[in-house]
Amino acid sequence: MKTSFFSFAKMFSLAAVLLLANALTAQTAADEKTILGMTDKWMEISKLGDANAMTELYADKATAIFFDGTVVNGKEALRETFKVFMANPNPDDTMELDEKSVRFLDADHAVLTYRMHGTTNMGGQKMDWKGVGTAVLVRKGANWLIELNQDTPVMEMPGQ
């Protein structure tokens, strides 16, 4: 009788572990889809030039480091930076994100990496550019928010 009880207990424990693993995988997949969807939302908001909507993707104490090395801390400072940046859009500028990848640090923290490329007009010259970006996200209630965002230009190295 003891043997069958322990066998049942082992099987029950194994089933519980498998169900938990399945639930965690499903949750992670849903969260990954949400985070990757944020990149589409970010691109849409960028095209619309809506600094307020862009700022809502960021946490209150977020930090962003831009291509030119500018470091901006806090949601309100980010809002003002986005307003200035979006005030004079160049309709010929392009930007695309690809090679997006999400890595979960735990249930409430994730790292998003991506590659980006586009064209811009600087000083009357059309310029192609490439970059990589990283965003550290935190779950706040039902939402994922950006705590840190850094975009880094990619330079072609000699001999590559």
Backbone as JSON Lines, residues from 0, in Angstrom:
{"i":0,"aa":"M","n":[0.81,-1.19,0.0],"ca":[0.0,0.0,0.0],"c":[0.86,1.26,0.0]}
{"i":1,"aa":"K","n":[1.96,1.24,0.81],"ca":[2.85,2.39,0.84],"c":[3.45,2.65,-0.53]}
{"i":2,"aa":"T","n":[3.81,1.58,-1.22],"ca":[4.44,1.73,-2.53],"c":[3.5,2.44,-3.5]}
{"i":3,"aa":"S","n":[2.25,2.04,-3.51],"ca":[1.32,2.67,-4.44],"c":[1.06,4.13,-4.05]}
{"i":4,"aa":"F","n":[1.02,4.44,-2.73],"ca":[0.84,5.82,-2.31],"c":[2.01,6.68,-2.77]}
{"i":5,"aa":"F","n":[3.24,6.18,-2.57],"ca":[4.42,6.94,-2.98],"c":[4.49,7.05,-4.5]}
{"i":6,"aa":"S","n":[4.1,6.02,-5.21],"ca":[4.07,6.09,-6.67],"c":[3.07,7.15,-7.12]}
{"i":7,"aa":"F","n":[1.89,7.16,-6.48],"ca":[0.88,8.15,-6.81],"c":[1.41,9.56,-6.5]}
{"i":8,"aa":"A","n":[2.06,9.72,-5.35],"ca":[2.59,11.02,-4.95],"c":[3.64,11.5,-5.94]}
{"i":9,"aa":"K","n":[4.52,10.59,-6.38],"ca":[5.54,10.96,-7.37],"c":[4.88,11.37,-8.68]}
{"i":10,"aa":"M","n":[3.9,10.59,-9.14],"ca":[3.22,10.9,-10.39],"c":[2.47,12.23,-10.28]}
{"i":11,"aa":"F","n":[1.82,12.47,-9.13],"ca":[1.11,13.72,-8.92],"c":[2.09,14.89,-8.94]}
{"i":12,"aa":"S","n":[3.22,14.74,-8.26],"ca":[4.23,15.79,-8.23],"c":[4.76,16.07,-9.63]}
{"i":13,"aa":"L","n":[5.04,15.02,-10.38],"ca":[5.53,15.18,-11.75],"c":[4.48,15.89,-12.61]}
{"i":14,"aa":"A","n":[3.23,15.51,-12.48],"ca":[2.16,16.15,-13.24],"c":[2.05,17.62,-12.87]}
{"i":15,"aa":"A","n":[2.16,17.94,-11.59],"ca":[2.08,19.33,-11.14],"c":[3.23,20.14,-11.71]}
{"i":16,"aa":"V","n":[4.43,19.58,-11.7],"ca":[5.6,20.27,-12.26],"c":[5.41,20.51,-13.75]}
{"i":17,"aa":"L","n":[4.92,19.51,-14.47],"ca":[4.7,19.65,-15.91],"c":[3.64,20.7,-16.21]}
{"i":18,"aa":"L","n":[2.56,20.73,-15.43],"ca":[1.52,21.74,-15.63],"c":[2.06,23.14,-15.34]}
{"i":19,"aa":"L","n":[2.85,23.28,-14.28],"ca":[3.44,24.57,-13.95],"c":[4.39,25.02,-15.06]}
{"i":20,"aa":"A","n":[5.23,24.11,-15.54],"ca":[6.16,24.45,-16.62],"c":[5.39,24.88,-17.86]}
{"i":21,"aa":"N","n":[4.31,24.19,-18.17],"ca":[3.49,24.54,-19.33],"c":[2.86,25.92,-19.15]}
{"i":22,"aa":"A","n":[2.37,26.22,-17.95],"ca":[1.76,27.53,-17.68],"c":[2.8,28.63,-17.78]}
{"i":23,"aa":"L","n":[4.01,28.4,-17.24],"ca":[5.07,29.4,-17.32],"c":[5.49,29.65,-18.76]}
{"i":24,"aa":"T","n":[5.58,28.58,-19.55],"ca":[5.94,28.73,-20.96],"c":[4.88,29.53,-21.68]}
{"i":25,"aa":"A","n":[3.62,29.24,-21.42],"ca":[2.53,29.99,-22.05],"c":[2.58,31.46,-21.65]}
{"i":26,"aa":"Q","n":[2.83,31.73,-20.36],"ca":[2.92,33.11,-19.89],"c":[4.09,33.81,-20.55]}
{"i":27,"aa":"T","n":[5.23,33.15,-20.63],"ca":[6.41,33.74,-21.25],"c":[6.14,34.03,-22.72]}
{"i":28,"aa":"A","n":[5.49,33.12,-23.42],"ca":[5.17,33.33,-24.83],"c":[4.24,34.54,-25.0]}
{"i":29,"aa":"A","n":[3.26,34.68,-24.12],"ca":[2.34,35.82,-24.2],"c":[3.09,37.12,-23.9]}
{"i":30,"aa":"D","n":[3.96,37.09,-22.89],"ca":[4.74,38.27,-22.55],"c":[5.69,38.64,-23.69]}
{"i":31,"aa":"E","n":[6.31,37.64,-24.28],"ca":[7.22,37.9,-25.4],"c":[6.46,38.56,-26.55]}
{"i":32,"aa":"K","n":[5.28,38.06,-26.84],"ca":[4.45,38.63,-27.9],"c":[4.1,40.09,-27.57]}
{"i":33,"aa":"T","n":[3.77,40.35,-26.32],"ca":[3.45,41.72,-25.89],"c":[4.65,42.64,-26.06]}
{"i":34,"aa":"I","n":[5.82,42.19,-25.62],"ca":[7.02,43.02,-25.71],"c":[7.4,43.27,-27.17]}
{"i":35,"aa":"L","n":[7.37,42.24,-27.99],"ca":[7.67,42.43,-29.41],"c":[6.65,43.36,-30.06]}
{"i":36,"aa":"G","n":[5.4,43.28,-29.61],"ca":[4.37,44.18,-30.11],"c":[4.63,45.63,-29.74]}
{"i":37,"aa":"M","n":[5.33,45.84,-28.62],"ca":[5.68,47.2,-28.22],"c":[6.58,47.85,-29.25]}
{"i":38,"aa":"T","n":[7.43,47.07,-29.92],"ca":[8.31,47.66,-30.93],"c":[7.49,48.17,-32.11]}
{"i":39,"aa":"D","n":[6.44,47.45,-32.47],"ca":[5.55,47.92,-33.54],"c":[4.83,49.2,-33.11]}
{"i":40,"aa":"K","n":[4.38,49.21,-31.87],"ca":[3.7,50.4,-31.33],"c":[4.67,51.58,-31.3]}
{"i":41,"aa":"W","n":[5.91,51.34,-30.9],"ca":[6.93,52.38,-30.84],"c":[7.15,52.98,-32.22]}
{"i":42,"aa":"M","n":[7.24,52.12,-33.25],"ca":[7.43,52.59,-34.62],"c":[6.23,53.41,-35.08]}
{"i":43,"aa":"E","n":[5.03,52.93,-34.78],"ca":[3.81,53.64,-35.18],"c":[3.75,55.02,-34.52]}
{"i":44,"aa":"I","n":[4.05,55.07,-33.23],"ca":[4.04,56.35,-32.51],"c":[5.11,57.28,-33.06]}
{"i":45,"aa":"S","n":[6.27,56.74,-33.4],"ca":[7.35,57.56,-33.98],"c":[6.88,58.23,-35.25]}
{"i":46,"aa":"K","n":[6.2,57.46,-36.1],"ca":[5.72,58.02,-37.38],"c":[4.64,59.08,-37.15]}
{"i":47,"aa":"L","n":[3.83,58.91,-36.12],"ca":[2.78,59.88,-35.81],"c":[3.34,61.13,-35.15]}
{"i":48,"aa":"G","n":[4.52,61.01,-34.53],"ca":[5.12,62.15,-33.85],"c":[4.44,62.5,-32.54]}
{"i":49,"aa":"D","n":[3.91,61.51,-31.85],"ca":[3.17,61.73,-30.61],"c":[4.08,61.5,-29.39]}
{"i":50,"aa":"A","n":[4.67,62.58,-28.9],"ca":[5.62,62.49,-27.78],"c":[4.95,61.97,-26.51]}
{"i":51,"aa":"N","n":[3.7,62.34,-26.28],"ca":[3.0,61.87,-25.07],"c":[2.77,60.37,-25.12]}
{"i":52,"aa":"A","n":[2.32,59.86,-26.26],"ca":[2.1,58.41,-26.39],"c":[3.43,57.66,-26.28]}
{"i":53,"aa":"M","n":[4.49,58.22,-26.85],"ca":[5.8,57.57,-26.77],"c":[6.24,57.47,-25.32]}
{"i":54,"aa":"T","n":[6.04,58.53,-24.56],"ca":[6.47,58.57,-23.17],"c":[5.74,57.53,-22.33]}
{"i":55,"aa":"E","n":[4.52,57.2,-22.68],"ca":[3.75,56.22,-21.91],"c":[4.32,54.81,-22.0]}
{"i":56,"aa":"L","n":[5.24,54.57,-22.92],"ca":[5.9,53.26,-23.02],"c":[7.02,53.13,-21.99]}
{"i":57,"aa":"Y","n":[7.37,54.22,-21.31],"ca":[8.51,54.26,-20.39],"c":[8.06,54.32,-18.94]}
{"i":58,"aa":"A","n":[8.87,53.74,-18.05],"ca":[8.64,53.8,-16.61],"c":[8.95,55.21,-16.09]}
{"i":59,"aa":"D","n":[8.47,55.53,-14.91],"ca":[8.64,56.87,-14.34],"c":[10.1,57.29,-14.22]}
{"i":60,"aa":"K","n":[10.97,56.37,-13.85],"ca":[12.39,56.71,-13.64],"c":[13.27,56.17,-14.77]}
{"i":61,"aa":"A","n":[12.7,56.01,-15.94],"ca":[13.43,55.42,-17.07],"c":[14.63,56.27,-17.48]}
{"i":62,"aa":"T","n":[15.59,55.61,-18.09],"ca":[16.76,56.25,-18.68],"c":[16.83,55.85,-20.15]}
{"i":63,"aa":"A","n":[17.14,56.83,-20.99],"ca":[17.36,56.55,-22.41],"c":[18.69,57.15,-22.82]}
{"i":64,"aa":"I","n":[19.44,56.39,-23.6],"ca":[20.73,56.86,-24.13],"c":[20.59,56.8,-25.65]}
{"i":65,"aa":"F","n":[20.7,57.97,-26.26],"ca":[20.46,58.1,-27.69],"c":[21.75,57.98,-28.5]}
{"i":66,"aa":"F","n":[21.6,57.86,-29.82],"ca":[22.73,57.69,-30.75],"c":[23.84,58.72,-30.54]}
{"i":67,"aa":"D","n":[23.45,59.96,-30.24],"ca":[24.45,61.02,-30.11],"c":[25.11,61.05,-28.74]}
{"i":68,"aa":"G","n":[24.75,60.1,-27.87],"ca":[25.35,60.03,-26.54],"c":[24.55,60.76,-25.47]}
{"i":69,"aa":"T","n":[23.49,61.42,-25.85],"ca":[22.64,62.12,-24.89],"c":[22.01,61.11,-23.93]}
{"i":70,"aa":"V","n":[22.1,61.4,-22.63],"ca":[21.48,60.57,-21.6],"c":[20.32,61.37,-21.0]}
{"i":71,"aa":"V","n":[19.14,60.77,-21.0],"ca":[17.95,61.43,-20.47],"c":[17.37,60.55,-19.37]}
{"i":72,"aa":"N","n":[17.15,61.13,-18.2],"ca":[16.61,60.4,-17.05],"c":[15.23,60.92,-16.66]}
{"i":73,"aa":"G","n":[14.31,60.02,-16.46],"ca":[12.98,60.37,-15.98],"c":[11.97,60.58,-17.1]}
{"i":74,"aa":"K","n":[10.75,60.2,-16.79],"ca":[9.67,60.22,-17.78],"c":[9.41,61.63,-18.32]}
{"i":75,"aa":"E","n":[9.37,62.63,-17.44],"ca":[9.07,63.99,-17.91],"c":[10.19,64.55,-18.78]}
{"i":76,"aa":"A","n":[11.44,64.26,-18.43],"ca":[12.56,64.7,-19.27],"c":[12.52,63.99,-20.62]}
{"i":77,"aa":"L","n":[12.13,62.72,-20.61],"ca":[11.98,62.0,-21.88],"c":[10.87,62.63,-22.72]}
{"i":78,"aa":"R","n":[9.76,62.99,-22.09],"ca":[8.65,63.62,-22.82],"c":[9.14,64.88,-23.53]}
{"i":79,"aa":"E","n":[9.88,65.72,-22.82],"ca":[10.39,66.97,-23.41],"c":[11.37,66.68,-24.55]}
{"i":80,"aa":"T","n":[12.22,65.67,-24.36],"ca":[13.17,65.29,-25.42],"c":[12.42,64.8,-26.65]}
{"i":81,"aa":"F","n":[11.42,63.96,-26.45],"ca":[10.63,63.46,-27.59],"c":[9.89,64.6,-28.29]}
{"i":82,"aa":"K","n":[9.37,65.57,-27.52],"ca":[8.68,66.71,-28.13],"c":[9.61,67.48,-29.06]}
{"i":83,"aa":"V","n":[10.82,67.74,-28.6],"ca":[11.79,68.47,-29.42],"c":[12.15,67.65,-30.66]}
{"i":84,"aa":"F","n":[12.45,66.38,-30.45],"ca":[12.86,65.51,-31.55],"c":[11.75,65.36,-32.59]}
{"i":85,"aa":"M","n":[10.51,65.23,-32.12],"ca":[9.39,64.98,-33.03],"c":[8.8,66.26,-33.62]}
{"i":86,"aa":"A","n":[9.25,67.43,-33.15],"ca":[8.7,68.69,-33.62],"c":[9.04,68.98,-35.08]}
{"i":87,"aa":"N","n":[10.17,68.49,-35.55],"ca":[10.61,68.78,-36.91],"c":[10.93,67.49,-37.66]}
{"i":88,"aa":"P","n":[9.91,66.69,-37.94],"ca":[10.19,65.42,-38.62],"c":[10.6,65.65,-40.07]}
{"i":89,"aa":"N","n":[11.44,64.77,-40.55],"ca":[11.82,64.79,-41.96],"c":[11.06,63.65,-42.63]}
{"i":90,"aa":"P","n":[10.13,63.96,-43.53],"ca":[9.31,62.9,-44.14],"c":[10.11,61.9,-44.97]}
{"i":91,"aa":"D","n":[11.33,62.26,-45.33],"ca":[12.16,61.35,-46.12],"c":[12.97,60.39,-45.25]}
{"i":92,"aa":"D","n":[13.02,60.63,-43.94],"ca":[13.75,59.74,-43.04],"c":[13.04,58.39,-42.96]}
{"i":93,"aa":"T","n":[13.83,57.34,-42.85],"ca":[13.26,55.99,-42.69],"c":[13.94,55.31,-41.51]}
{"i":94,"aa":"M","n":[13.24,54.36,-40.91],"ca":[13.82,53.55,-39.85],"c":[13.07,52.23,-39.8]}
{"i":95,"aa":"E","n":[13.8,51.15,-39.7],"ca":[13.21,49.83,-39.54],"c":[13.93,49.09,-38.43]}
{"i":96,"aa":"L","n":[13.17,48.3,-37.69],"ca":[13.74,47.43,-36.65],"c":[13.64,46.0,-37.13]}
{"i":97,"aa":"D","n":[14.68,45.23,-36.88],"ca":[14.62,43.8,-37.19],"c":[15.49,43.03,-36.22]}
{"i":98,"aa":"E","n":[15.55,41.74,-36.39],"ca":[16.3,40.84,-35.5],"c":[15.96,41.1,-34.03]}
{"i":99,"aa":"K","n":[14.68,41.25,-33.75],"ca":[14.23,41.52,-32.38],"c":[14.26,40.22,-31.57]}
{"i":100,"aa":"S","n":[14.74,40.34,-30.34],"ca":[14.85,39.16,-29.48],"c":[14.56,39.55,-28.04]}
{"i":101,"aa":"V","n":[13.81,38.71,-27.34],"ca":[13.47,38.95,-25.94],"c":[14.1,37.86,-25.08]}
{"i":102,"aa":"R","n":[14.73,38.29,-23.99],"ca":[15.28,37.35,-23.0],"c":[14.72,37.75,-21.64]}
{"i":103,"aa":"F","n":[14.09,36.8,-20.96],"ca":[13.5,37.08,-19.66],"c":[14.54,36.86,-18.56]}
{"i":104,"aa":"L","n":[14.68,37.86,-17.68],"ca":[15.55,37.74,-16.52],"c":[14.82,37.03,-15.4]}
{"i":105,"aa":"D","n":[13.54,37.31,-15.28],"ca":[12.62,36.63,-14.37],"c":[11.22,36.96,-14.85]}
{"i":106,"aa":"A","n":[10.22,36.67,-14.07],"ca":[8.83,36.85,-14.52],"c":[8.47,38.32,-14.78]}
{"i":107,"aa":"D","n":[9.2,39.25,-14.16],"ca":[8.84,40.67,-14.26],"c":[9.9,41.55,-14.9]}
{"i":108,"aa":"H","n":[10.97,40.96,-15.43],"ca":[12.05,41.73,-16.05],"c":[12.5,41.04,-17.33]}
{"i":109,"aa":"A","n":[12.69,41.85,-18.37],"ca":[13.1,41.28,-19.66],"c":[14.07,42.23,-20.36]}
{"i":110,"aa":"V","n":[14.88,41.66,-21.24],"ca":[15.8,42.42,-22.07],"c":[15.39,42.22,-23.52]}
{"i":111,"aa":"L","n":[15.17,43.32,-24.21],"ca":[14.85,43.3,-25.63],"c":[16.06,43.82,-26.39]}
{"i":112,"aa":"T","n":[16.51,43.08,-27.39],"ca":[17.58,43.57,-28.26],"c":[17.03,43.61,-29.68]}
{"i":113,"aa":"Y","n":[17.59,44.51,-30.47],"ca":[17.13,44.66,-31.85],"c":[18.2,45.34,-32.69]}
{"i":114,"aa":"R","n":[18.11,45.14,-33.97],"ca":[18.94,45.86,-34.94],"c":[18.03,46.86,-35.63]}
{"i":115,"aa":"M","n":[18.61,47.96,-36.05],"ca":[17.84,48.97,-36.75],"c":[18.67,49.55,-37.88]}
{"i":116,"aa":"H","n":[17.98,50.07,-38.86],"ca":[18.67,50.71,-39.99],"c":[17.7,51.68,-40.64]}
{"i":117,"aa":"G","n":[18.27,52.61,-41.38],"ca":[17.42,53.58,-42.05],"c":[18.24,54.6,-42.81]}
{"i":118,"aa":"T","n":[17.56,55.65,-43.22],"ca":[18.21,56.77,-43.89],"c":[17.76,58.05,-43.2]}
{"i":119,"aa":"T","n":[18.62,59.04,-43.22],"ca":[18.27,60.34,-42.67],"c":[18.97,61.42,-43.48]}
{"i":120,"aa":"N","n":[18.51,62.63,-43.35],"ca":[19.11,63.76,-44.04],"c":[19.78,64.63,-42.99]}
{"i":121,"aa":"M","n":[21.1,64.72,-43.07],"ca":[21.86,65.54,-42.11],"c":[22.69,66.54,-42.89]}
{"i":122,"aa":"G","n":[22.48,67.81,-42.62],"ca":[23.25,68.85,-43.29],"c":[23.08,68.82,-44.8]}
{"i":123,"aa":"G","n":[21.88,68.46,-45.26],"ca":[21.63,68.42,-46.69],"c":[22.14,67.16,-47.38]}
{"i":124,"aa":"Q","n":[22.71,66.25,-46.61],"ca":[23.24,65.0,-47.17],"c":[22.4,63.83,-46.72]}
{"i":125,"aa":"K","n":[22.0,62.98,-47.68],"ca":[21.29,61.76,-47.33],"c":[22.31,60.76,-46.81]}
{"i":126,"aa":"M","n":[21.97,60.13,-45.69],"ca":[22.91,59.23,-45.03],"c":[22.21,57.94,-44.64]}
{"i":127,"aa":"D","n":[22.81,56.8,-44.98],"ca":[22.33,55.51,-44.5],"c":[22.97,55.25,-43.14]}
{"i":128,"aa":"W","n":[22.24,54.63,-42.25],"ca":[22.78,54.34,-40.93],"c":[22.3,52.98,-40.45]}
{"i":129,"aa":"K","n":[23.07,52.44,-39.48],"ca":[22.73,51.17,-38.83],"c":[22.95,51.34,-37.33]}
{"i":130,"aa":"G","n":[22.24,50.55,-36.56],"ca":[22.43,50.59,-35.12],"c":[21.91,49.32,-34.47]}
{"i":131,"aa":"V","n":[22.22,49.19,-33.2],"ca":[21.67,48.13,-32.37],"c":[21.06,48.8,-31.14]}
{"i":132,"aa":"G","n":[20.07,48.17,-30.59],"ca":[19.43,48.74,-29.42],"c":[19.16,47.69,-28.37]}
{"i":133,"aa":"T","n":[19.07,48.17,-27.15],"ca":[18.73,47.33,-26.01],"c":[17.7,48.07,-25.17]}
{"i":134,"aa":"A","n":[16.7,47.35,-24.74],"ca":[15.72,47.91,-23.8],"c":[15.56,46.92,-22.66]}
{"i":135,"aa":"V","n":[15.62,47.43,-21.44],"ca":[15.34,46.64,-20.25],"c":[13.92,47.01,-19.84]}
{"i":136,"aa":"L","n":[13.07,46.0,-19.75],"ca":[11.65,46.24,-19.45],"c":[11.28,45.62,-18.11]}
{"i":137,"aa":"V","n":[10.31,46.26,-17.46],"ca":[9.8,45.76,-16.18],"c":[8.28,45.69,-16.27]}
{"i":138,"aa":"R","n":[7.74,44.65,-15.67],"ca":[6.28,44.51,-15.63],"c":[5.76,45.38,-14.48]}
{"i":139,"aa":"K","n":[4.81,46.23,-14.8],"ca":[4.11,47.06,-13.81],"c":[2.63,46.73,-13.95]}
{"i":140,"aa":"G","n":[2.13,45.9,-13.06],"ca":[0.74,45.44,-13.19],"c":[0.61,44.58,-14.43]}
{"i":141,"aa":"A","n":[-0.29,44.96,-15.31],"ca":[-0.51,44.2,-16.55],"c":[0.35,44.7,-17.7]}
{"i":142,"aa":"N","n":[1.11,45.78,-17.47],"ca":[1.88,46.4,-18.55],"c":[3.38,46.16,-18.43]}
{"i":143,"aa":"W","n":[4.04,46.16,-19.56],"ca":[5.5,46.16,-19.62],"c":[5.94,47.58,-19.95]}
{"i":144,"aa":"L","n":[6.91,48.11,-19.19],"ca":[7.42,49.46,-19.4],"c":[8.93,49.43,-19.57]}
{"i":145,"aa":"I","n":[9.43,50.37,-20.34],"ca":[10.87,50.47,-20.59],"c":[11.52,51.2,-19.42]}
{"i":146,"aa":"E","n":[12.49,50.56,-18.77],"ca":[13.28,51.19,-17.7],"c":[14.57,51.79,-18.25]}
{"i":147,"aa":"L","n":[15.15,51.12,-19.23],"ca":[16.4,51.58,-19.84],"c":[16.33,51.28,-21.33]}
{"i":148,"aa":"N","n":[16.69,52.26,-22.13],"ca":[16.74,52.08,-23.58],"c":[18.03,52.71,-24.07]}
{"i":149,"aa":"Q","n":[18.82,51.93,-24.79],"ca":[20.06,52.46,-25.35],"c":[20.17,52.06,-26.81]}
{"i":150,"aa":"D","n":[20.39,53.05,-27.65],"ca":[20.62,52.82,-29.07],"c":[22.07,53.17,-29.38]}
{"i":151,"aa":"T","n":[22.73,52.27,-30.09],"ca":[24.16,52.42,-30.37],"c":[24.39,52.36,-31.87]}
{"i":152,"aa":"P","n":[25.08,53.36,-32.44],"ca":[25.38,53.28,-33.87],"c":[26.36,52.14,-34.15]}
{"i":153,"aa":"V","n":[26.23,51.55,-35.32],"ca":[27.14,50.48,-35.74],"c":[28.13,51.09,-36.74]}
{"i":154,"aa":"M","n":[29.41,50.91,-36.45],"ca":[30.46,51.39,-37.35],"c":[31.08,50.19,-38.06]}
{"i":155,"aa":"E","n":[31.27,50.33,-39.35],"ca":[31.98,49.29,-40.09],"c":[33.46,49.39,-39.71]}
{"i":156,"aa":"M","n":[34.02,48.3,-39.27],"ca":[35.43,48.27,-38.87],"c":[36.29,47.94,-40.09]}
{"i":157,"aa":"P","n":[37.48,48.5,-40.16],"ca":[38.37,48.18,-41.29],"c":[38.62,46.67,-41.35]}
{"i":158,"aa":"G","n":[38.63,46.14,-42.56],"ca":[38.92,44.73,-42.75],"c":[37.71,43.83,-42.6]}
{"i":159,"aa":"Q","n":[36.55,44.39,-42.4],"ca":[35.35,43.55,-42.24],"c":[34.55,43.52,-43.51]}
